[in-house]
Amino acid sequence: MPLRTAAAVATLATAALLLGGCGSEDGGDQSAPEPGATTTCTYAADGQAPAKEVDPPSEDAPASGTVALTMATSVGDLGLELDAAAAPCTVNSFVSLAEQGYFDGTSCHRLTTQGIHVLQCGDPTGTGTGGPGYTIEDEVDGSETYPAGTLAMARTQAPDSGGSQFFIVYGETPLPPDYTVFGTVDDAGLKAVEKVAAAGTDDANGPGDGHPRTPVDIESVTVD
């Protein structure tokens, strides 16, 4: 499964990606939020210096609606649609990081082409260990699946350990429902990632797992 670790591995059981979340004011009501509703999020310090100087997001997060963003990259623009109703605290954090320029000038550091099919980004250090200095609680209910076009948070093996790293699913990816799904990537963006995947990886972490041979450099992430 996808993790934020220093050494990436090749097997599905130990593959790495990040994840995040929040707690609701009413203690976990799963009913659909009303338009304009908010929820209270917990962004706990993780004891590590942020990979890039950034302020934690506000604890008050919109709990309904969607947010459209454009991720400008070296392989083209990726249109993102974030679902605040499904993962309000994750979306709130992602938008905050984007608005502070946290993702600007970073590279997607990991591509997997066997077992799971994802491109992982969001670490300014490019090592798979960097984060924003805080964690996000998991926002999952056990029904999560990861079809192509899914935008989800990476995490360590510990629960509630998401931060800034995220992954884009571009092909069949059977993962347990442990990773917060917080949005989707548009068709043009998905095609761009598929093209990157077709060029393969340098296998730095094992067969089909490493840095993408076609670099994916994030120039900016802006709210539309």
HUPE-V825153 format. One record per residue. N is the residue number from 1. SS is DSSP state (hx for helix, st for strand, lp for the rest). OMEGA is omega in whole degrees, -180 to 180 (* if undefined). NEAR is the number of other ideal C-beta (glycine too) atoms within 12 Angstrom. Layout:
n = (N;N)
ss = (SS;SS)
omega = (OMEGA;OMEGA)
near = (NEAR;NEAR)
This chain:
n = (1;2;3;4;5;6;7;8;9;10;11;12;13;14;15;16;17;18;19;20;21;22;23;24;25;26;27;28;29;30;31;32;33;34;35;36;37;38;39;40;41;42;43;44;45;46;47;48;49;50;51;52;53;54;55;56;57;58;59;60;61;62;63;64;65;66;67;68;69;70;71;72;73;74;75;76;77;78;79;80;81;82;83;84;85;86;87;88;89;90;91;92;93;94;95;96;97;98;99;100;101;102;103;104;105;106;107;108;109;110;111;112;113;114;115;116;117;118;119;120;121;122;123;124;125;126;127;128;129;130;131;132;133;134;135;136;137;138;139;140;141;142;143;144;145;146;147;148;149;150;151;152;153;154;155;156;157;158;159;160;161;162;163;164;165;166;167;168;169;170;171;172;173;174;175;176;177;178;179;180;181;182;183;184;185;186;187;188;189;190;191;192;193;194;195;196;197;198;199;200;201;202;203;204;205;206;207;208;209;210;211;212;213;214;215;216;217;218;219;220;221;222;223;224)
ss = (lp;lp;lp;lp;lp;lp;lp;lp;lp;lp;lp;hx;hx;hx;lp;lp;st;lp;lp;lp;lp;lp;lp;lp;lp;lp;lp;lp;lp;lp;lp;lp;lp;lp;lp;lp;lp;st;st;st;lp;lp;st;st;st;lp;lp;lp;lp;lp;lp;lp;lp;lp;lp;lp;lp;lp;lp;st;st;st;lp;lp;lp;st;st;st;st;st;st;st;st;lp;lp;st;st;st;st;st;st;st;st;lp;lp;lp;lp;hx;hx;hx;hx;hx;hx;hx;hx;hx;hx;hx;hx;lp;lp;lp;lp;lp;lp;st;st;lp;lp;st;st;st;lp;lp;lp;lp;lp;st;st;st;st;lp;lp;lp;lp;lp;lp;lp;lp;lp;lp;lp;lp;st;st;st;lp;lp;lp;lp;lp;lp;lp;lp;lp;lp;lp;lp;lp;st;st;st;st;lp;st;lp;lp;lp;lp;lp;lp;st;lp;lp;lp;st;st;st;st;lp;lp;lp;lp;lp;lp;lp;lp;lp;lp;lp;st;st;st;st;st;lp;hx;hx;hx;hx;hx;hx;hx;hx;hx;hx;hx;hx;lp;lp;st;lp;lp;lp;lp;st;lp;lp;st;st;lp;st;lp;lp;lp;lp;st;st;st;st;st;st;st;lp)
omega = (-175;-175;172;-176;180;-180;178;-178;-169;-174;179;-176;-176;178;-169;173;-175;-177;-179;-179;-177;175;-179;-178;-175;174;171;175;-175;179;-178;-179;176;175;-179;180;176;175;180;-176;175;177;-174;175;-177;177;179;176;178;179;174;-176;-176;175;175;179;174;178;178;-175;172;-177;178;176;179;178;178;178;173;176;179;-177;179;178;178;180;175;177;-179;172;-177;-176;-177;178;-177;-175;-173;-176;176;179;179;179;-177;180;178;180;180;-178;177;178;-176;-177;-175;178;178;-179;173;-166;-174;175;174;-178;177;179;172;-174;-176;170;-176;-176;171;178;-180;180;-179;-177;-174;-179;-173;178;-175;-179;177;178;178;177;179;174;-177;177;178;180;-174;169;-171;177;177;-179;180;173;-175;-179;173;-179;171;178;178;176;176;-175;178;179;-179;-176;-178;178;177;179;-179;180;-176;-174;180;178;172;-176;-177;-171;-177;173;-176;177;-180;176;-177;-175;-180;178;179;178;179;180;178;178;176;-179;-179;179;173;-179;175;177;-178;-178;-177;-179;177;-177;-180;177;177;178;172;-177;175;-179;179;180;180;171;-174;175;-178;*)
near = (39;48;41;45;30;16;19;37;28;24;19;25;16;22;41;40;52;49;49;51;43;42;24;27;20;14;9;14;14;17;12;14;24;14;13;12;22;25;36;23;37;29;36;26;16;28;12;20;17;26;30;25;14;29;18;30;34;21;23;20;41;31;34;22;24;25;35;24;33;26;42;25;35;23;33;26;24;41;30;40;30;41;30;34;32;35;46;42;46;51;43;38;51;49;33;34;45;35;22;25;20;37;41;23;19;34;31;41;44;49;46;48;34;25;25;42;36;52;52;52;49;51;38;34;24;26;25;41;28;33;43;40;27;34;39;50;35;35;45;32;16;13;12;28;21;34;22;26;33;40;47;51;54;52;44;32;22;19;22;31;36;49;50;51;53;54;47;52;38;36;27;20;34;19;35;25;20;34;46;47;42;45;39;29;39;25;18;20;35;29;22;31;41;29;23;38;35;19;21;21;33;21;20;24;31;23;17;29;38;29;30;39;20;25;23;37;25;38;22;23;37;23;21;18)
